[in-house]
Amino acid sequence: MRHFLFFISFLFTTLAYAQDKYAVDVTSEDSIVKAMYESISGPKGQRRDWNRLRYLMAPDARLIPTRPASETKRVPCYLTLDDFIKQGDQWLTDHGFFEEEVSRRTETFGSITHVWSTYQSRWTPEGKPFARGINSLQLMNDGERWWIINLYWAAETEDNLLPKKYLK
């Protein structure tokens, strides 16, 4: 019984610390978008802080990359956060990856905010960008904090260049 009580106490302390640790990440639209980029970025050999990304995402949130279905057709790929982590964890650790926002357009109605966040990706923080695209984030403020409801993205391609309005 004593071990069980110790375990429960440890679990609650750990959860409370995690919430305090990431609380600043969900205080504004700017902070949650910045935290999202930081949570997937890091050097080669470093595992990502998936608990941080979990804290940002609503429980049933989806991550939705677009993927080629053929030479001319693209389709969405619906992932849970656990699916995304399973697919990306080892690759991100093995290769290193840094993504940063270069421009943003935002629309808000009540508690719903839609963010068009233009990104660029690099292998190192100072490296040359190797990819660009748009992250479409659906955010919600529930009156206490911000949540990422969905994250849908498409990379720039030769036949689908980023429009100037989405660049600084």
C-alpha atoms as a printed R data frame, in Angstrom:
    type eleno elety resid chain resno       x      y       z
1   ATOM     1    CA   MET     A     1   0.000  0.000   0.000
2   ATOM     2    CA   ARG     A     2   2.832  2.362   0.846
3   ATOM     3    CA   HIS     A     3   4.422  1.848  -2.570
4   ATOM     4    CA   PHE     A     4   1.078  2.465  -4.239
5   ATOM     5    CA   LEU     A     5   0.610  5.764  -2.365
6   ATOM     6    CA   PHE     A     6   4.136  6.797  -3.280
7   ATOM     7    CA   PHE     A     7   3.449  5.979  -6.936
8   ATOM     8    CA   ILE     A     8   0.183  7.987  -6.942
9   ATOM     9    CA   SER     A     9   1.914 10.928  -5.266
10  ATOM    10    CA   PHE     A    10   4.759 10.750  -7.794
11  ATOM    11    CA   LEU     A    11   2.317 10.564 -10.711
12  ATOM    12    CA   PHE     A    12   0.336 13.624  -9.590
13  ATOM    13    CA   THR     A    13   3.521 15.596  -8.902
14  ATOM    14    CA   THR     A    14   4.855 14.718 -12.353
15  ATOM    15    CA   LEU     A    15   1.596 15.703 -14.071
16  ATOM    16    CA   ALA     A    16   1.395 18.982 -12.168
17  ATOM    17    CA   TYR     A    17   5.003 19.778 -13.082
18  ATOM    18    CA   ALA     A    18   4.348 19.034 -16.768
19  ATOM    19    CA   GLN     A    19   1.326 21.333 -16.753
20  ATOM    20    CA   ASP     A    20   3.300 24.134 -15.091
21  ATOM    21    CA   LYS     A    21   6.249 23.513 -17.401
22  ATOM    22    CA   TYR     A    22   4.149 24.014 -20.552
23  ATOM    23    CA   ALA     A    23   1.504 26.450 -19.258
24  ATOM    24    CA   VAL     A    24   3.171 29.471 -20.874
25  ATOM    25    CA   ASP     A    25   2.895 27.705 -24.272
26  ATOM    26    CA   VAL     A    26  -0.897 27.990 -24.311
27  ATOM    27    CA   THR     A    27  -1.395 31.561 -23.106
28  ATOM    28    CA   SER     A    28  -1.673 33.164 -26.551
29  ATOM    29    CA   GLU     A    29  -1.963 32.419 -30.241
30  ATOM    30    CA   ASP     A    30   1.682 33.451 -30.687
31  ATOM    31    CA   SER     A    31   2.911 31.223 -27.859
32  ATOM    32    CA   ILE     A    32   1.098 28.077 -29.024
33  ATOM    33    CA   VAL     A    33   2.290 28.461 -32.630
34  ATOM    34    CA   LYS     A    34   5.871 29.088 -31.460
35  ATOM    35    CA   ALA     A    35   5.698 26.066 -29.116
36  ATOM    36    CA   MET     A    36   4.383 23.856 -31.933
37  ATOM    37    CA   TYR     A    37   7.394 24.686 -34.111
38  ATOM    38    CA   GLU     A    38   9.819 24.276 -31.212
39  ATOM    39    CA   SER     A    39   8.362 20.904 -30.233
40  ATOM    40    CA   ILE     A    40   9.129 19.310 -33.617
41  ATOM    41    CA   SER     A    41  12.515 21.013 -34.071
42  ATOM    42    CA   GLY     A    42  15.839 19.813 -32.747
43  ATOM    43    CA   PRO     A    43  19.322 18.647 -33.630
44  ATOM    44    CA   LYS     A    44  20.366 15.241 -34.858
45  ATOM    45    CA   GLY     A    45  20.513 12.800 -31.949
46  ATOM    46    CA   GLN     A    46  17.943 14.626 -29.804
47  ATOM    47    CA   ARG     A    47  14.524 13.128 -29.187
48  ATOM    48    CA   ARG     A    48  11.646 15.573 -29.327
49  ATOM    49    CA   ASP     A    49   9.631 16.588 -26.274
50  ATOM    50    CA   TRP     A    50   6.443 14.816 -27.307
51  ATOM    51    CA   ASN     A    51   4.798 15.627 -23.968
52  ATOM    52    CA   ARG     A    52   5.025 19.281 -24.914
53  ATOM    53    CA   LEU     A    53   3.275 18.658 -28.238
54  ATOM    54    CA   ARG     A    54   0.655 16.544 -26.449
55  ATOM    55    CA   TYR     A    55  -0.009 19.470 -24.118
56  ATOM    56    CA   LEU     A    56  -0.667 21.776 -27.091
57  ATOM    57    CA   MET     A    57  -3.041 19.459 -28.932
58  ATOM    58    CA   ALA     A    58  -6.710 18.902 -28.176
59  ATOM    59    CA   PRO     A    59  -7.393 15.261 -27.207
60  ATOM    60    CA   ASP     A    60  -8.856 14.279 -30.607
61  ATOM    61    CA   ALA     A    61  -6.739 16.627 -32.730
62  ATOM    62    CA   ARG     A    62  -5.475 15.415 -36.079
63  ATOM    63    CA   LEU     A    63  -2.251 16.106 -37.912
64  ATOM    64    CA   ILE     A    64  -2.970 16.065 -41.627
65  ATOM    65    CA   PRO     A    65  -0.111 16.182 -44.117
66  ATOM    66    CA   THR     A    66  -0.926 16.132 -47.810
67  ATOM    67    CA   ARG     A    67   0.771 13.360 -49.735
68  ATOM    68    CA   PRO     A    68   1.133 12.577 -53.427
69  ATOM    69    CA   ALA     A    69  -1.365  9.992 -54.662
70  ATOM    70    CA   SER     A    70  -0.060 10.269 -58.221
71  ATOM    71    CA   GLU     A    71   1.932 12.739 -60.300
72  ATOM    72    CA   THR     A    72  -1.016 15.122 -60.420
73  ATOM    73    CA   LYS     A    73  -3.109 14.286 -57.369
74  ATOM    74    CA   ARG     A    74  -2.522 14.924 -53.649
75  ATOM    75    CA   VAL     A    75  -4.531 13.464 -50.783
76  ATOM    76    CA   PRO     A    76  -4.765 14.153 -47.051
77  ATOM    77    CA   CYS     A    77  -3.282 11.647 -44.618
78  ATOM    78    CA   TYR     A    78  -5.137 11.769 -41.281
79  ATOM    79    CA   LEU     A    79  -2.907 11.035 -38.287
80  ATOM    80    CA   THR     A    80  -3.521 10.978 -34.581
81  ATOM    81    CA   LEU     A    81  -0.759 12.494 -32.508
82  ATOM    82    CA   ASP     A    82   0.390  8.986 -31.566
83  ATOM    83    CA   ASP     A    83   0.528  8.043 -35.287
84  ATOM    84    CA   PHE     A    84   2.582 11.161 -36.023
85  ATOM    85    CA   ILE     A    85   5.000 10.390 -33.194
86  ATOM    86    CA   LYS     A    86   5.381  6.737 -34.280
87  ATOM    87    CA   GLN     A    87   6.118  7.796 -37.854
88  ATOM    88    CA   GLY     A    88   8.409 10.703 -37.070
89  ATOM    89    CA   ASP     A    89  10.218 10.087 -33.798
90  ATOM    90    CA   GLN     A    90  13.142  8.021 -35.030
91  ATOM    91    CA   TRP     A    91  13.524  9.947 -38.288
92  ATOM    92    CA   LEU     A    92  13.615 13.325 -36.527
93  ATOM    93    CA   THR     A    93  16.157 11.985 -34.034
94  ATOM    94    CA   ASP     A    94  18.336 10.429 -36.743
95  ATOM    95    CA   HIS     A    95  18.367 13.425 -39.084
96  ATOM    96    CA   GLY     A    96  17.784 16.561 -37.093
97  ATOM    97    CA   PHE     A    97  15.125 18.964 -38.308
98  ATOM    98    CA   PHE     A    98  14.278 22.594 -37.701
99  ATOM    99    CA   GLU     A    99  11.101 24.259 -38.849
100 ATOM   100    CA   GLU     A   100  10.334 27.929 -38.377
101 ATOM   101    CA   GLU     A   101   7.528 30.283 -39.207
102 ATOM   102    CA   VAL     A   102   8.379 32.915 -41.813
103 ATOM   103    CA   SER     A   103   4.968 34.534 -42.239
104 ATOM   104    CA   ARG     A   104   1.468 34.346 -40.793
105 ATOM   105    CA   ARG     A   105  -2.097 35.260 -41.723
106 ATOM   106    CA   THR     A   106  -4.795 34.912 -39.068
107 ATOM   107    CA   GLU     A   107  -8.587 35.082 -38.944
108 ATOM   108    CA   THR     A   108 -10.617 34.855 -35.736
109 ATOM   109    CA   PHE     A   109 -14.295 34.449 -34.973
110 ATOM   110    CA   GLY     A   110 -15.165 34.135 -31.297
111 ATOM   111    CA   SER     A   111 -13.111 31.321 -29.810
112 ATOM   112    CA   ILE     A   112 -12.041 29.951 -33.216
113 ATOM   113    CA   THR     A   113  -8.818 31.085 -34.851
114 ATOM   114    CA   HIS     A   114  -7.475 29.937 -38.201
115 ATOM   115    CA   VAL     A   115  -3.756 30.455 -38.739
116 ATOM   116    CA   TRP     A   116  -2.037 30.183 -42.118
117 ATOM   117    CA   SER     A   117   1.582 29.784 -41.031
118 ATOM   118    CA   THR     A   118   4.171 29.768 -43.801
119 ATOM   119    CA   TYR     A   119   7.137 27.657 -42.767
120 ATOM   120    CA   GLN     A   120  10.601 26.767 -43.917
121 ATOM   121    CA   SER     A   121  12.533 23.654 -42.930
122 ATOM   122    CA   ARG     A   122  16.271 23.259 -42.356
123 ATOM   123    CA   TRP     A   123  18.546 20.420 -41.291
124 ATOM   124    CA   THR     A   124  20.396 22.717 -38.856
125 ATOM   125    CA   PRO     A   125  19.360 26.063 -37.339
126 ATOM   126    CA   GLU     A   126  21.737 27.996 -39.619
127 ATOM   127    CA   GLY     A   127  21.424 25.729 -42.665
128 ATOM   128    CA   LYS     A   128  19.900 26.547 -45.998
129 ATOM   129    CA   PRO     A   129  16.131 25.903 -46.151
130 ATOM   130    CA   PHE     A   130  15.342 22.692 -48.030
131 ATOM   131    CA   ALA     A   131  11.541 22.957 -47.930
132 ATOM   132    CA   ARG     A   132   8.753 25.481 -47.503
133 ATOM   133    CA   GLY     A   133   5.016 25.199 -47.193
134 ATOM   134    CA   ILE     A   134   1.949 26.210 -45.251
135 ATOM   135    CA   ASN     A   135   0.694 24.912 -41.932
136 ATOM   136    CA   SER     A   136  -3.016 25.504 -41.528
137 ATOM   137    CA   LEU     A   137  -3.712 25.482 -37.802
138 ATOM   138    CA   GLN     A   138  -7.187 25.460 -36.345
139 ATOM   139    CA   LEU     A   139  -6.925 26.893 -32.857
140 ATOM   140    CA   MET     A   140  -9.467 27.284 -30.091
141 ATOM   141    CA   ASN     A   141  -9.405 29.355 -26.944
142 ATOM   142    CA   ASP     A   142 -11.700 27.762 -24.369
143 ATOM   143    CA   GLY     A   143 -11.514 30.770 -22.059
144 ATOM   144    CA   GLU     A   144  -8.649 29.291 -20.061
145 ATOM   145    CA   ARG     A   145  -6.055 28.339 -22.683
146 ATOM   146    CA   TRP     A   146  -5.364 27.797 -26.377
147 ATOM   147    CA   TRP     A   147  -5.608 24.384 -28.077
148 ATOM   148    CA   ILE     A   148  -4.507 23.105 -31.470
149 ATOM   149    CA   ILE     A   149  -7.637 21.442 -32.831
150 ATOM   150    CA   ASN     A   150  -6.098 20.350 -36.151
151 ATOM   151    CA   LEU     A   151  -2.836 20.876 -37.989
152 ATOM   152    CA   TYR     A   152  -3.114 20.487 -41.776
153 ATOM   153    CA   TRP     A   153  -0.142 21.170 -44.041
154 ATOM   154    CA   ALA     A   154   1.143 21.112 -47.570
155 ATOM   155    CA   ALA     A   155   4.702 21.517 -48.767
156 ATOM   156    CA   GLU     A   156   5.561 23.793 -51.642
157 ATOM   157    CA   THR     A   157   6.235 21.934 -54.889
158 ATOM   158    CA   GLU     A   158   7.571 22.987 -58.276
159 ATOM   159    CA   ASP     A   159   4.051 23.064 -59.672
160 ATOM   160    CA   ASN     A   160   2.528 24.640 -56.541
161 ATOM   161    CA   LEU     A   161   4.701 27.556 -55.434
162 ATOM   162    CA   LEU     A   162   3.845 29.667 -52.402
163 ATOM   163    CA   PRO     A   163   1.888 32.793 -53.366
164 ATOM   164    CA   LYS     A   164   3.557 36.098 -52.447
165 ATOM   165    CA   LYS     A   165   0.711 36.930 -50.043
166 ATOM   166    CA   TYR     A   166   1.911 34.082 -47.784
167 ATOM   167    CA   LEU     A   167   5.507 35.326 -47.703
168 ATOM   168    CA   LYS     A   168   6.917 38.365 -45.903
